[in-house]
């Protein structure tokens, strides 16, 4: 059985699709592309697809991940192109590798988010960011199935900074761009929780809903402060396997051997 890991996006209006909506669209794409899927056992077999840490409905993303299991081997890039053609524009399959390591979900420990705050002056946003990062605790509330839950959003936030330029602004209206790096903890701290925290510590309230996009997710590198590519170990393992036969072919023949 071959396992393929895919990175896909949610862009434009399709950021409003729910995770269940994407699941249905992806399963239709698997059928259109005639992918030889492995199926679960039981009375209602389902294609073996593992989804990892999906972005909330309403947020865009450049870095969503899933893994599929196949009954016949396929070239990852060819499979990526076929699936991408079978999905609507905005749900784009942008990367594919053969799974050669374990624990993809374990490598998704942090996310990089961009928060676009139209109508917010960058100077006001900078002041709110400084208040948030200097705070020891930032308590926020979220409505859950069991009622309102209060938790501290501050420990999960690794980085929060303003990141704006004139090129980011479509008009003369003020616009602040925030860059957020957040660890995946329990309870999960989402971009809207950080926005609630900015409102709590600095009374920052954008006049329109923020446009939120996940730029990356993976392991957080403590030394560099970056989030690494979770598919890189699979690529490195594939390159190592490719290099082994080449090295064996060029190895010198011992003297006296036939």
Residue frames relative to the residue before (quaternion, step in Angstrom):
aa qw qx qy qz dx dy dz
X 1.0000 0.0000 0.0000 0.0000 0.00 0.00 0.00
X 0.2329 -0.7732 0.5775 0.1203 3.57 -0.84 0.99
X 0.1730 -0.7664 0.6108 0.0977 3.57 -1.08 0.80
X 0.1182 -0.7839 0.6090 0.0245 3.55 -0.93 1.03
X 0.1964 -0.7681 0.6008 0.1019 3.56 -0.96 0.92
X 0.1344 -0.8129 0.5667 0.0054 3.53 -0.88 1.06
X 0.1888 -0.7231 0.6468 0.1521 3.53 -1.24 0.60
X 0.0049 -0.8102 0.5854 -0.0289 3.57 -0.84 0.96
X 0.3827 -0.7309 0.5327 0.1884 3.53 -1.31 0.40
X 0.1632 -0.7039 0.6710 0.1662 3.51 -1.44 0.19
X 0.0557 0.8341 -0.5370 0.1132 3.54 -0.27 1.31
X 0.8262 0.2460 -0.1693 0.4777 3.51 -1.29 0.42
X 0.8310 -0.1699 0.1380 0.5114 3.55 -1.04 -0.81
X 0.6155 0.5770 -0.3507 0.4065 3.59 1.15 -0.49
X 0.4556 0.6443 -0.4799 0.3833 3.59 1.21 0.15
X 0.6392 0.5300 -0.3266 0.4516 3.58 1.22 -0.37
X 0.4876 0.6399 -0.4574 0.3789 3.61 1.22 0.03
X 0.4285 -0.6858 0.5232 0.2688 3.55 -1.04 0.79
X 0.6589 -0.4871 0.3711 0.4368 3.56 -1.25 0.20
X 0.6375 0.5213 -0.3338 0.4587 3.59 1.02 -0.75
X 0.6116 0.5397 -0.3457 0.4639 3.61 1.05 -0.72
X 0.6609 0.4942 -0.3148 0.4689 3.57 0.94 -0.85
X 0.6156 0.5542 -0.3538 0.4344 3.59 0.95 -0.79
X 0.6688 0.4906 -0.3053 0.4677 3.58 0.90 -0.90
X 0.6633 0.4992 -0.3115 0.4625 3.59 0.92 -0.90
X 0.6681 0.5045 -0.3125 0.4488 3.59 0.95 -0.82
X 0.6545 0.5021 -0.3261 0.4617 3.60 0.95 -0.77
X 0.6132 0.5148 -0.3524 0.4845 3.60 1.10 -0.60
X 0.6403 0.5250 -0.3249 0.4569 3.59 1.01 -0.80
X 0.6133 0.5452 -0.3492 0.4525 3.60 1.04 -0.72
X 0.6712 0.4862 -0.2989 0.4730 3.57 0.98 -0.84
X 0.6528 0.5151 -0.3256 0.4499 3.60 0.90 -0.87
X 0.7213 0.4383 -0.2408 0.4793 3.57 0.97 -0.89
X 0.3525 -0.7674 0.4669 0.2626 3.58 1.34 0.00
X 0.1827 0.7913 -0.5509 0.1924 3.55 0.88 1.01
X 0.3912 -0.7317 0.5024 0.2433 3.65 -0.78 0.95
X 0.0564 -0.8583 0.5100 -0.0018 3.55 0.41 1.25
X 0.3747 -0.6427 0.6121 0.2681 3.52 -1.27 0.54
X 0.2106 -0.7924 0.5651 0.0912 3.57 -1.04 0.81
X 0.5439 -0.5986 0.4827 0.3359 3.51 -1.27 0.54
X 0.5030 -0.6307 0.4923 0.3268 3.56 -1.26 0.35
X 0.5375 0.6390 -0.4499 0.3168 3.58 -1.30 0.11
X 0.7209 -0.4520 0.3208 0.4160 3.55 -1.37 -0.05
X 0.7763 0.2050 -0.1215 0.5836 3.62 1.12 -0.59
X 0.1372 -0.8277 0.5393 0.0722 3.62 0.28 1.21
X 0.1127 -0.7717 0.6239 0.0503 3.55 -1.10 0.79
X 0.5606 -0.5821 0.4486 0.3816 3.59 -1.10 0.58
X 0.4549 -0.6937 0.4905 0.2669 3.55 -1.00 0.84
X 0.1943 0.7497 -0.5930 0.2203 3.53 -0.13 1.42
X 0.1244 -0.7867 0.6025 0.0507 3.57 -0.81 1.02
X 0.1693 -0.7888 0.5873 0.0649 3.56 -0.63 1.17
X 0.1704 -0.8124 0.5547 0.0574 3.58 -0.96 0.84
X 0.8782 -0.1309 0.0932 0.4505 3.55 -0.80 1.13
X 0.0254 0.8444 -0.5328 0.0494 3.58 0.69 1.09
X 0.5210 -0.6368 0.4757 0.3113 3.56 -1.12 0.74
X 0.5842 -0.5905 0.4169 0.3690 3.61 -1.11 0.60
X 0.6022 -0.5485 0.4390 0.3792 3.56 -1.20 0.54
X 0.7593 0.3548 -0.2726 0.4726 3.57 -0.93 0.91
X 0.6803 0.4238 -0.2981 0.5184 3.56 1.25 -0.16
X 0.4153 -0.6802 0.5420 0.2667 3.54 -1.13 0.66
X 0.0652 -0.8047 0.5885 0.0446 3.56 -1.23 0.25
X 0.2229 -0.7398 0.6217 0.1287 3.50 -1.21 0.72
X 0.7802 0.3075 -0.1244 0.5303 3.59 1.24 -0.12
X 0.2388 0.7194 -0.6056 0.2423 3.54 0.28 1.35
X 0.1653 -0.8199 0.5459 0.0496 3.58 -1.01 0.79
X 0.0659 0.7645 -0.6407 0.0259 3.52 -1.25 0.61
X 0.2389 -0.7514 0.5978 0.1447 3.54 -1.33 0.30
X 0.1147 -0.7881 0.6024 0.0534 3.57 -0.98 0.87
X 0.2886 -0.7382 0.5859 0.1686 3.56 -1.22 0.59
X 0.1620 -0.8051 0.5693 0.0383 3.56 -0.86 1.05
X 0.4270 -0.6905 0.5238 0.2579 3.55 -1.19 0.61
X 0.7591 0.2073 -0.1430 0.6002 3.59 1.27 -0.33
X 0.5263 -0.6565 0.4284 0.3294 3.61 -0.96 0.75
X 0.0442 -0.7758 0.6294 0.0051 3.54 -1.13 0.76
X 0.5185 -0.6041 0.4980 0.3440 3.56 -1.21 0.55
X 0.4935 -0.7013 0.4147 0.3045 3.64 -0.62 1.05
X 0.6872 0.4834 -0.3061 0.4476 3.61 0.86 -0.86
X 0.6314 0.5146 -0.3337 0.4745 3.60 1.01 -0.74
X 0.6484 0.5107 -0.3074 0.4736 3.56 0.99 -0.85
X 0.6257 0.5457 -0.3369 0.4440 3.59 0.97 -0.83
X 0.6771 0.4991 -0.2918 0.4552 3.56 0.88 -0.99
X 0.6533 0.5157 -0.3182 0.4539 3.61 0.94 -0.83
X 0.6815 0.4746 -0.2926 0.4740 3.58 0.90 -0.89
X 0.6304 0.5397 -0.3390 0.4432 3.58 0.99 -0.79
X 0.6528 0.5086 -0.3091 0.4687 3.60 1.01 -0.80
X 0.7040 0.4813 -0.2563 0.4551 3.59 1.13 -0.65
X 0.6573 0.4727 -0.3084 0.4993 3.60 1.27 -0.05
X 0.5625 -0.5963 0.4361 0.3713 3.61 -1.13 0.49
X 0.6169 -0.5370 0.4201 0.3932 3.56 -1.23 0.54
X 0.6880 0.4128 -0.3466 0.4860 3.54 -0.84 1.03
X 0.6896 0.2621 -0.2076 0.6423 3.52 1.26 -0.54
X 0.0895 0.8428 -0.5105 0.1454 3.53 0.15 1.35
X 0.2966 -0.7168 0.6033 0.1852 3.57 -0.97 0.91
X 0.0787 -0.8642 0.4967 -0.0129 3.57 -0.30 1.24
X 0.8014 0.1044 -0.0702 0.5848 3.60 1.19 -0.20
X 0.0144 0.7893 -0.6130 0.0327 3.57 -1.15 0.66
X 0.0482 0.7747 -0.6291 0.0428 3.54 -1.01 0.87
X 0.4763 -0.6145 0.5269 0.3432 3.56 -1.23 0.41
X 0.4455 -0.6934 0.4989 0.2680 3.57 -0.88 0.96
X 0.0294 0.8077 -0.5853 0.0642 3.57 -0.58 1.19
X 0.7020 0.3249 -0.2455 0.5843 3.56 1.34 0.15
X 0.4586 -0.6685 0.5042 0.2977 3.56 -1.25 0.24
X 0.7963 0.4168 -0.2197 0.3793 3.53 -1.36 0.11
X 0.0976 0.8015 -0.5819 0.0975 3.61 0.76 0.93
X 0.6676 0.5091 -0.3153 0.4425 3.60 0.83 -0.93
X 0.6422 0.5340 -0.3252 0.4435 3.59 1.08 -0.69
X 0.6663 0.4871 -0.3013 0.4775 3.59 1.24 -0.36
X 0.6077 0.5113 -0.3647 0.4861 3.59 1.27 0.06
X 0.1628 0.8368 -0.4961 0.1649 3.55 0.38 1.27
X 0.7964 0.1195 -0.0741 0.5882 3.61 1.24 -0.15
X 0.1912 -0.7730 0.5955 0.1060 3.56 -1.26 0.48
X 0.2680 -0.7017 0.6340 0.1839 3.51 -1.30 0.57
X 0.0662 -0.8100 0.5826 -0.0107 3.56 -0.75 1.10
X 0.1962 -0.7227 0.6430 0.1605 3.53 -1.27 0.53
X 0.1104 -0.7868 0.6067 0.0249 3.55 -0.85 1.05
X 0.1457 -0.7942 0.5877 0.0504 3.56 -0.56 1.20
X 0.1023 -0.8140 0.5718 0.0018 3.56 -0.56 1.23
X 0.1440 -0.8017 0.5771 0.0597 3.59 0.02 1.27
X 0.7845 0.2983 -0.2423 0.4866 3.55 -1.00 0.88
X 0.6383 0.4929 -0.3276 0.4922 3.60 1.29 0.05
X 0.4140 -0.7027 0.5238 0.2459 3.56 -0.84 1.01
X 0.5245 -0.6569 0.4346 0.3232 3.64 -0.83 0.90
X 0.6125 0.5461 -0.3597 0.4442 3.59 1.07 -0.63
X 0.6510 0.4964 -0.3123 0.4820 3.59 0.98 -0.82
X 0.6434 0.5228 -0.3208 0.4581 3.58 1.02 -0.81
X 0.6395 0.5291 -0.3295 0.4500 3.58 0.99 -0.81
X 0.6457 0.5166 -0.3191 0.4630 3.58 1.00 -0.81
X 0.6578 0.5019 -0.3100 0.4684 3.58 1.00 -0.81
X 0.6305 0.5345 -0.3285 0.4571 3.57 1.02 -0.82
X 0.6585 0.5048 -0.3109 0.4635 3.59 0.93 -0.88
X 0.6446 0.5113 -0.3263 0.4654 3.59 0.99 -0.78
X 0.6506 0.5177 -0.3147 0.4579 3.58 0.99 -0.82
X 0.7226 0.4580 -0.2669 0.4437 3.59 0.75 -1.02
X 0.6655 0.4930 -0.3078 0.4684 3.62 1.13 -0.53
X 0.5744 0.6113 -0.3746 0.3951 3.58 1.20 -0.42
X 0.4525 -0.6735 0.5149 0.2767 3.56 -1.09 0.74
X 0.7844 0.0332 -0.0031 0.6194 3.56 1.07 -0.78
X 0.0739 -0.7591 0.6452 0.0452 3.56 -1.18 0.68
X 0.1321 -0.8234 0.5494 0.0530 3.56 -0.11 1.26
X 0.0210 -0.7793 0.6258 -0.0237 3.55 -0.95 0.98
X 0.3067 -0.7372 0.5717 0.1886 3.53 -1.29 0.34
X 0.0411 -0.7778 0.6270 0.0124 3.51 -1.18 0.70
X 0.4120 -0.6936 0.5345 0.2519 3.54 -1.05 0.82
X 0.0486 -0.7903 0.6108 -0.0040 3.58 -0.79 1.05
X 0.7152 -0.4334 0.3157 0.4484 3.55 -1.31 0.04
X 0.7269 0.4077 -0.2328 0.5012 3.58 1.14 -0.61
X 0.7286 -0.3915 0.2322 0.5117 3.59 1.26 0.22
X 0.7175 -0.4164 0.3208 0.4570 3.56 -1.30 -0.23
X 0.1161 -0.7884 0.6029 0.0380 3.56 -0.92 1.00
X 0.1908 -0.7690 0.6032 0.0912 3.56 -0.97 0.93
X 0.1387 0.7864 -0.5914 0.1124 3.59 -0.87 0.95
X 0.5292 -0.6247 0.4867 0.3047 3.53 -1.34 0.39
X 0.2335 -0.8060 0.5332 0.1072 3.59 -0.55 1.18
X 0.5372 0.6882 -0.3933 0.2882 3.60 1.16 -0.41
X 0.6793 0.5206 -0.3457 0.3848 3.70 0.71 -0.86
X 0.6615 0.5288 -0.3182 0.4262 3.62 1.03 -0.66
X 0.6371 0.5408 -0.3314 0.4379 3.60 1.16 -0.50
X 0.2243 -0.7927 0.5593 0.0926 3.55 -0.53 1.25
X 0.7914 -0.0077 0.0423 0.6098 3.57 0.97 -0.89
X 0.0919 0.7500 -0.6534 0.0474 3.53 -1.18 0.71
X 0.1930 0.7857 -0.5583 0.1838 3.54 -0.58 1.17
X 0.5001 -0.6137 0.5088 0.3383 3.53 -1.27 0.41
X 0.0034 0.7805 -0.6227 0.0543 3.53 -1.08 0.80
X 0.3119 0.7567 -0.5112 0.2622 3.55 0.02 1.26
X 0.0148 -0.7632 0.6458 0.0155 3.50 -1.33 0.47
X 0.6804 -0.4792 0.3440 0.4347 3.56 -1.22 0.24
X 0.6179 0.5588 -0.3478 0.4301 3.59 1.10 -0.66
X 0.6259 0.5488 -0.3404 0.4372 3.59 1.17 -0.49
X 0.6889 0.5041 -0.2711 0.4447 3.58 1.20 -0.44
X 0.3227 -0.7748 0.5076 0.1946 3.60 -0.59 1.07
X 0.7854 0.1337 -0.0676 0.6006 3.60 1.23 -0.32
X 0.6777 -0.4729 0.3637 0.4298 3.56 -1.32 -0.22
X 0.4728 0.6725 -0.4469 0.3528 3.60 1.25 -0.04
X 0.5528 -0.6177 0.4288 0.3592 3.61 -1.02 0.68
X 0.0539 0.7829 -0.6169 0.0596 3.54 -1.11 0.71
X 0.1258 -0.7835 0.6058 0.0565 3.56 -0.83 1.01
X 0.1763 -0.7609 0.6178 0.0911 3.55 -1.03 0.85
X 0.1151 -0.7901 0.6001 0.0484 3.56 -0.77 1.06
X 0.1927 -0.7391 0.6330 0.1259 3.55 -1.16 0.70
X 0.0692 -0.8210 0.5648 -0.0468 3.54 -0.65 1.21
X 0.0607 -0.7450 0.6627 0.0465 3.56 -1.02 0.87
X 0.0166 0.8179 -0.5694 0.0810 3.56 -0.60 1.18
X 0.4242 -0.6869 0.5317 0.2559 3.54 -1.03 0.84
X 0.4243 -0.6642 0.5480 0.2802 3.56 -1.21 0.57
X 0.0984 0.8022 -0.5720 0.1401 3.54 -0.20 1.33
X 0.3827 -0.6760 0.5627 0.2830 3.56 -1.34 -0.09
X 0.4662 -0.2965 -0.8117 0.1893 1.54 -1.33 2.11
X 0.6049 -0.5791 0.4073 0.3646 3.55 -1.15 0.67
X 0.2308 -0.7423 0.6139 0.1375 3.56 -1.03 0.87
X 0.1481 -0.8196 0.5528 0.0267 3.54 -0.51 1.27
X 0.6902 -0.4736 0.3269 0.4387 3.61 -1.20 0.28
X 0.6547 0.5030 -0.3419 0.4488 3.63 0.96 -0.71
X 0.5902 0.5445 -0.3743 0.4638 3.61 1.17 -0.43
X 0.6419 0.5058 -0.3216 0.4782 3.58 1.03 -0.77
X 0.6265 0.5188 -0.3372 0.4740 3.60 1.04 -0.72
X 0.6262 0.5139 -0.3331 0.4825 3.59 1.05 -0.73
X 0.6457 0.5233 -0.3157 0.4578 3.56 1.06 -0.75
X 0.6348 0.5177 -0.3267 0.4714 3.59 1.04 -0.74
X 0.6363 0.5061 -0.3240 0.4836 3.55 1.09 -0.69
X 0.6671 0.5161 -0.3064 0.4412 3.59 1.00 -0.80
X 0.7663 0.3858 -0.2140 0.4670 3.61 0.88 -0.88
X 0.8267 0.1734 -0.0594 0.5319 3.59 1.10 -0.59
X 0.4355 -0.7234 0.4396 0.3063 3.58 1.26 0.22
X 0.3240 0.7332 -0.5234 0.2891 3.57 1.06 0.82
X 0.0843 0.8035 -0.5771 0.1197 3.58 -0.48 1.21
X 0.2866 -0.7726 0.5388 0.1748 3.64 -0.20 1.19
X 0.4973 -0.6839 0.4442 0.2960 3.61 -0.96 0.81
X 0.7548 0.2019 -0.1372 0.6088 3.59 1.24 -0.39
X 0.6422 -0.5303 0.3677 0.4138 3.61 -1.13 0.48
X 0.5050 -0.6539 0.4751 0.3028 3.55 -1.02 0.80
X 0.3382 -0.6838 0.6038 0.2311 3.56 -1.21 0.64
X 0.0721 -0.8366 0.5420 -0.0343 3.56 -0.40 1.29
X 0.0087 0.7939 -0.6063 0.0438 3.57 -0.92 0.97
X 0.3165 -0.7077 0.5940 0.2147 3.55 -0.98 0.88
X 0.2555 -0.7974 0.5337 0.1181 3.57 -0.70 1.10
X 0.7949 -0.0710 0.0846 0.5966 3.57 1.09 -0.69
X 0.0327 0.7581 -0.6485 -0.0598 3.50 -1.35 0.27
X 0.2817 0.7327 -0.5750 0.2305 3.53 -1.12 0.74
X 0.7322 -0.3510 0.3047 0.4979 3.54 -1.20 -0.58
X 0.3470 -0.7183 0.5590 0.2261 3.58 -1.02 0.78
X 0.2652 -0.7597 0.5800 0.1267 3.55 -0.79 1.12
X 0.3693 -0.7683 0.4826 0.2011 3.57 -0.41 1.25
X 0.6663 0.5291 -0.3114 0.4233 3.60 0.99 -0.79
X 0.7852 0.3212 -0.1635 0.5035 3.58 0.87 -0.94
X 0.3836 -0.7336 0.4797 0.2909 3.59 1.21 -0.39
X 0.5680 0.5851 -0.3843 0.4329 3.58 1.18 0.50
X 0.3985 -0.6625 0.5740 0.2697 3.54 -1.36 0.31
X 0.2927 -0.8091 0.4912 0.1358 3.57 -0.55 1.19
X 0.6169 -0.5582 0.4236 0.3584 3.55 -1.31 0.46
X 0.3434 -0.7760 0.4842 0.2132 3.65 -0.53 1.05
X 0.6494 0.5066 -0.3237 0.4656 3.60 1.24 -0.26
X 0.4522 0.7198 -0.4363 0.2950 3.59 1.26 -0.20
X 0.6468 0.5154 -0.3592 0.4324 3.68 0.85 -0.71
X 0.6350 0.5183 -0.3350 0.4646 3.60 1.05 -0.66
X 0.6427 0.5080 -0.3242 0.4732 3.59 1.00 -0.78
X 0.6632 0.5099 -0.3100 0.4517 3.57 0.93 -0.90
X 0.6418 0.5140 -0.3249 0.4672 3.59 1.03 -0.78
X 0.6468 0.5085 -0.3198 0.4699 3.60 1.00 -0.78
X 0.6517 0.5101 -0.3177 0.4627 3.60 0.97 -0.82
X 0.6392 0.5274 -0.3288 0.4530 3.57 1.03 -0.78
X 0.6532 0.5047 -0.3164 0.4675 3.59 1.00 -0.80
X 0.6472 0.5146 -0.3166 0.4647 3.58 1.05 -0.78
X 0.6737 0.5156 -0.2953 0.4394 3.56 1.02 -0.80
X 0.5930 0.6126 -0.3690 0.3701 3.61 1.05 -0.64
X 0.6825 0.4557 -0.3169 0.4755 3.66 0.79 -0.85
X 0.6350 0.5328 -0.3350 0.4480 3.58 1.02 -0.77
X 0.6573 0.5031 -0.3119 0.4665 3.57 0.99 -0.83
X 0.6447 0.5202 -0.3224 0.4580 3.59 1.03 -0.80
X 0.6587 0.5288 -0.3119 0.4350 3.58 1.00 -0.82
X 0.7414 0.4040 -0.2145 0.4909 3.59 1.07 -0.73
X 0.4477 0.6931 -0.4589 0.3295 3.59 1.26 -0.05
X 0.4994 -0.6663 0.4549 0.3159 3.63 -0.95 0.79
X 0.4540 -0.6779 0.5092 0.2738 3.59 -1.08 0.74
X 0.4773 -0.6773 0.4657 0.3107 3.64 -0.74 0.95
X 0.5584 -0.6130 0.4383 0.3468 3.59 -1.06 0.77
X 0.7945 0.3015 -0.2390 0.4698 3.53 -1.04 0.84
X 0.5423 0.6047 -0.4244 0.4001 3.60 1.19 -0.12
X 0.5430 -0.6310 0.4460 0.3287 3.54 -1.18 0.59
